[in-house]
Amino acid sequence: MDFMNSPIEWLAWTGLHASPWKLIGLTGALMFGGRWVVQFIASKRYGKPVIPRAFWYMSLIGSAMTLSYFTLSAKQDSVGVLQNLFPAFTAAYSLFLDIRHRGWHRDRADH
């Protein structure tokens, strides 16, 4: 039996039926959604719309994690692949532009 698609035994007492792939997918979804909290905090701090670099890292990592869940797990869902493929490309390109424009060692968002 495939370990990554098998239920995690020590979670059984919680009533959760999660496999390692499911945890990767959920973590990716939380990271992808959590990027909006990071963007909100940065914008509130500077009093204007700001997209910090962490937003792009969280977008890229969250998309990659959910993309791996939808392609490598037993889920094999083409809708999930499409839903995460385009944001991953956009995040990677935006991160590239941010690094090219501001350099690697940027300490804070422009304001």
Stockholm file with secondary structure:
# STOCKHOLM 1.0

chainA/1-111         MDFMNSPIEWLAWTGLHASPWKLIGLTGALMFGGRWVVQFIASKRYGKPVIPRAFWYMSLIGSAMTLSYFTLSAKQDSVGVLQNLFPAFTAAYSLFLDIRHRGWHRDRADH
#=GR chainA/1-111 SS CCGGGSCCGGGGGGTCCCCHHHHHHHHHHHHHHHHHHHHHHHHHHHTSCCCCHHHHHHHHHHHHHHHHHHHHSTTCCHHHHHHHHHHHHHHHHHHHHHHHHHCTTCCSCCC
#=GC SS_cons         CCGGGSCCGGGGGGTCCCCHHHHHHHHHHHHHHHHHHHHHHHHHHHTSCCCCHHHHHHHHHHHHHHHHHHHHSTTCCHHHHHHHHHHHHHHHHHHHHHHHHHCTTCCSCCC
//
